[in-house]
Amino acid sequence: MRITDDIKYVGVNDYKIDLFEGLYKVPNGMAYNSYVILDDKIAVMDTVDTGFTDEWLKNVQFALKDKKPDYLIVQHMEPDHSSNILKFMEKYPEAFLVASSRAFVMMKNYFGIELAENKIVVDDGDILSLGKHVFTFFTAPMVHWPEVIVTYDSTDKVLFSADAFGRFGAVDMDGPIVDEKEWEGEARRYYFGIVGKYGLFVQKLLNKLKDVEIQTICPLHGPILNANVEHYLKLYHTWSSYEPGEDGVMIAYTSVYGNTKKAVMMLIDKIVDRLHDGEHEKDSFKVCVYDLTRCDMSEAVADAFKYGKLVLATTTYNAELFPPMREFISALTERNFSNRFVAFIENGSWAPIVAKLMRERLEKCKDITFAKNTVRMVSALNDEGIEQLEELVKEIVS
């Protein structure tokens, strides 16, 4: 599959996988991307998951025709990209392996042997010329593993971005190239699920690339990005700096017997009414709601980072948070949740203490503004609770 005149896509689609990394639901499958760059010298960019060895090697051979590769560039050692390094080297023993020093350490850990022959160790700013195509390597530690490098081709202005700019889902059968409308939702879920903890390191990588002209991004998962590339770079800047992407509120709740859910539904109705009262009308303000006991947790986490405001509603359970809420808040704090407005709705038949517990967990986060009003319920919403809801709505839609 052609990306440019000299760059061919030789990746594979995995339609059998149900959980990526054993955790993230991927109903649309997963793509493991690999690329061949044809020039005076020929480079192959990364391998694929072990379940697709034969298919991938056939793709590579088809792109090479009767030629042999000179280099295998290993940008990331996670097994879905590195499992076929030895198979490749057995088939093409004269090729050079190009990777970071940490990647070569990991190869020994994975494969049990020292790959000392035909080895080229690269670091920040190192250059590899294929002839017409000149590669510059940039280290990208903790995006999202410590050995990662990305590769820039100054000839075709292509960034081979490792796992950065990846997305859940198989590559479309018509080709791996899409625009931003087809990309953003699953890419956000991918980013905050897998890369989100390491925003500082993503920012460092973006800073290294700030003076580089990029016309195409070739990630190791998902589609190639070759239209409006600046849009994707801006999204990564927003996500990695933990800034809200849209004006709105996400409401995440759990409800054992339905009373907490009733309060949440009333809150939504009151928010919508205020948004349409003429004085506070905001067409751009979005309201998003998740039942944490039934939703895909990774989608809920991604949308918590999408909007500027978050309402958490849950019950006391064994003198603690209801388990899905505990899991949700843990996922947020683990990923450096910050720069947000947060409000609480708590319920407890005899011990409504979860607002305090939720706040304690989130106080460690940076630049969190807590609502002045907390909605407190003892079993069910009463007149006092409704007044608290109304005051909270004023804070949410100010």
N, C-alpha and C positions, 0 to 999 in steps of 0.2 A: 504494500500500500504506500503510495507516494505522499510525502510531506513536502519536500522540495525536490528539485531535480536530482540531488545527490543523497537525500535522506529518506530512507524507507522504514516504514513501520513493520515490525516483525513480531509484535506482541500476540497474546492469546487471551481468550475470554473464558472465564470459569462460571458456568451456569449451574453447577452442582452445589456450590458452596452456599450454606445457609447463614453461617456466622463468620464474619471476617474477624481475625484474631481471636476467635472463639467467644466473641462478645457482641459485635455489631451486626444487626440484621441487615442482609443485603438481598432483598427480594428481586432485584434486577441483576444479580450476579456481580462479578468483579473482573476487572481487566488487569492483567499483568503486562506492562508495556516494556518493549525492548525496541531498539533502533539500530539500523545499519547505516553507516556513513561511507559512501563510496568516493574514493579519490585516488591519488597516486598510492597512498597507503589507505587501508580500509580499517575502520573501527566498528566494533559492536558495542552498543551501550546497554549494559546490564543483561542479566538472564531472567528467568521466570520461575514460577513455583514448580516444585518437583513433580507434580502431577501432570505436567505438560511438556516434559522433556522432548519427546519425539516430535510433537507438533511444532514446538519452538525451533528445534534444530532444522526441521524441514523448511520452516519459514526463512530461517537465516540462509540456508543453502540456496533457496529459490532466489533470494535477493542478491546473493553473491554470484550466482550463475556458476561459471567455471573458475572463479577466483577464490583466494583464501584470505582470511582476515589477518591483519597485522597486530591488532590490539583488541583486548576485551577491557573496557573501562567499567570498573565496579564502583558505583557511586554510593551504594547502600547495602549493608550486609544482612538485613532482615531476610529470613529464608524464602519469602515469596519473590525475592529478587536475586538471591545469591545461590540457590540450591543447585544450579546447573553449572557452576564454575568448573568443577572437575570434569564433568561430561564434555564441556566445551574444550577444555585443555587436552583431553584425550583425543578429541577429533581434530583439533588444530594445535598440535604441540609446539609449533614454531611461533605462535602468537605471544605477544607480551601482555602481561597483566598490569593494568594501571589502576592504582587505588591509593588511599591515604595510608599512613603507617598504622593507624589503629585498625583499619580494615584488614590489613595483612595479619595482625595479631588475631583478629576474630576468625580469619580463615583457618588458622591452625587450630583454634578452639573447636570450630565446626567440623573440620575434615580430618583432624588428627595428624596432619603432615605440614611441614614447612614448605611453602611455595616460594623457594628462594631463586630458582632459575627464571629467566625471562620476566623479571619483576621491575616495575617502574613506580617508585613512591613519589606522589605529588603532594604539594602543599599550596597555600594561598599564593595566587599569582603565577604559578608555574604554567608553562606553555607547551603544547604538543602540536606540531604541524603535520598534517596529512598530505600536504601539497598546497592545494588551493584553500582548503579549510584549515583554520588555525583555532585550536581550542585553548581557552584559558580556564584554569580550575580555581574554584573558590571553596574553601572549607566552610562547612555549615554544621558545626557540632551542635548536637541536641535539637536538630530539625529533622527528625526527632530522636535520632541515635547519635552517639558521640563521634562516629567515624565518617559521617556523611560528607560527601563533596557534591557540588553541582558544577556543571560544565557549560561554558559559553562558547558558541561557534560564531566568531566575528564575521565570517563570510556570509552566512545566511541569516545572521542575527537571531539565532535560536538559543534559548536557554533550556538545557536538559536539567530539570529541577529536582531530581530524585523524588522523594515523597511530598515535597512542597507542591502546592497547586493541584494535588490529587483530588479524586472524587470517587465515591462509591458508585458501583454500577458497571456493567459490561460496556464495551465500546460499541456504538451503533454499527450495524452491519453495513451501512452505506459509507462508513468512514468515521474516523475518530475525531473529526473536527466539528465543533459546535460553537454557538454564541453564548453570551452570558445568561440569557434567559433559561437555557437548558441546563445550566451548570450550578447555579448558586446554592439551591436548597441542599442537595446532597453533598456539595463541597463544604458547606458550613458545618453540617453534621460530621463529616469526615475530619475537618480541621479541629473542631472543639473536642471531638472524641479522642483523636490520636495525637495531634500536634499542640493542642490548646494550652497545655501546661507551660510550654516553652516559648511564650510570646516574646520574651526578651531576646532570645536567640534568633527568632524569626526577624525581629527588628534589626539585629546586627547583620543578618544576611541581606536584608533589603537595603541597608545602608551601603554594603559592599557593592551592590548592583545599581546604585542610584545614578551613576554616570554611564551605564551600559545601555545601548539601544537594543531593546528586545522587541522583535516582531512576532515571534512564535515561542510558546512555552510547551515543552514536551515533558510531562510528568511521568512517573512510573505507575500511576493509576488514573484511569479515566481518560477523557478526551483531550486531544491536542487543542491548544488555545491559540488561534492565529488571527482573531478579529477583536479589535478593541482591547488589546492587551493591557492598556493602562487601567482599564476597569478592574481587572483581576488583581493587579498590583495594588490598587487603592483598597480593594476589599481585604487583601492580606495585611495591609497597613492598619486598617480599622480593627480587624480581628486580633492582630498581635499586640495592639496597644490597648485592647479591652474596652474600646469605645463602643457605644451603642450604634447599631447600623440604621435603625429606624425609630421613629417616634411612636411610642405605644407602651402597653403594659401586658406582661404575661402573668397569668394567674395559675398557680400550680397547687393542687389540693389533693387531699385524701379524705374519704368520708366513710365511716363504718356503717351507720344506720341512716344516712341520707340528710341529716340536719346540717352538717357542715357544707354539703353540696348545695342545699337550699340557700344558705347564706352567700355562697359564691355566685349562684345564679342571680340572686337579688343584687349583689354588687355589680355584676355585669349589666343588668337592666338599668341601674342607677347611673353607671358610667355612660351608657349609650344615651340615656335621657339628657344628661348634662352636655354631652357632645352635640346635641341637637337643640339646645335651648336658645340658640341665637347668640348669646353672649360668649359662650365657650366653644363654638363650633370649630371643629378641626377635622377636615376630610382626611388628612394624612395620619391621624392618630389611630392606631390599630389595637384591637383587643384580642388576645390569644389565650386559650384556656387548655389545661392538661389535667386529666385525672391520672395521677401518678401510679395508681394501682393497675391501670390498664394500658397505658401508653407505652410507646417505645422510649425508654429513658434517654437514649442518645438524642432523639428528636427534641425532647423537653429541654435537655441541657443546651443544645444548640440555640433554641429559641430564647432561652434565658439570657444568652449573650447577644441576641439580635436586638432586643428592645431595651429601653432605658429604665423601665420600671418593672418591679417584680412584687407580686403579692403571694405569700405563702399561707395556706390555710390547712390546718390539720388538727388532730386530736391527741390527747394524752393517752399513752399506751404503755402499760407496765412502768409507769412513772417516767416514761421517756417519750421520744418522738415516735409516731407511727412509722414502721420500718421503711416503706418506700420514700417518705419524706426525709428520713435520715440518710438514705442512700443518695437522694437527689442533692441535698445540701452538701454532702461529702463530695459529690462529683463536681459541684460548683467551686468549693473552696480548694479542691485539689488542682483545679484549672485556673486559679488566680482570679476568681470572680471579683470585679472591682468597678468603680465608677458608675454605681447604680443607686437608685432609690428603691428601698425595700420596706414592705409593710406586712403585718401579720394579722391573721384571723386564727384564734385559738378556741378549742372546745375541750371540755372535760366535765364528765358527769359529777365528779366531786373534787377534781384536782386540775383545773385549767392552768397548766404551768408551761405549755410548750412555746408560747411567745418568748419567754425568757430563755428557754433552751435553744430556740432557733437563733435568737439574737446573739447569744454567747458564741455559737458556732461561726456566725458571720462577722463578728466584731474583729476577727483577725484579718479580714479582707480589707483591701485598700480603698479608701474614698467611697465608703458606703454611707448614704444618707438614710437614716431610719425615719419612718413616718412618725409624726407626733401622735397619731391616733392608732390604737390597737383595738380590734374588735374582739370582745370576750364573750364567750357563750358558756353557759352551764347547761349542757344537754341540748338545748334548742335556743334559737334566736328569740329574744324578747324585745320589748319596746326600747330598752336601753341599748341593746345591741344594734337595733335598726338605726338609732341616732348615731351610734359610733360608725356604722357603715356610711351614713350620709356625710359625716365629717371626713371620713377617709376618702370618699369620692372627690371631695373638694381639693384634697392634696394631690390626688392622682391626675385630675383634670383641673389645673389651676388657671 
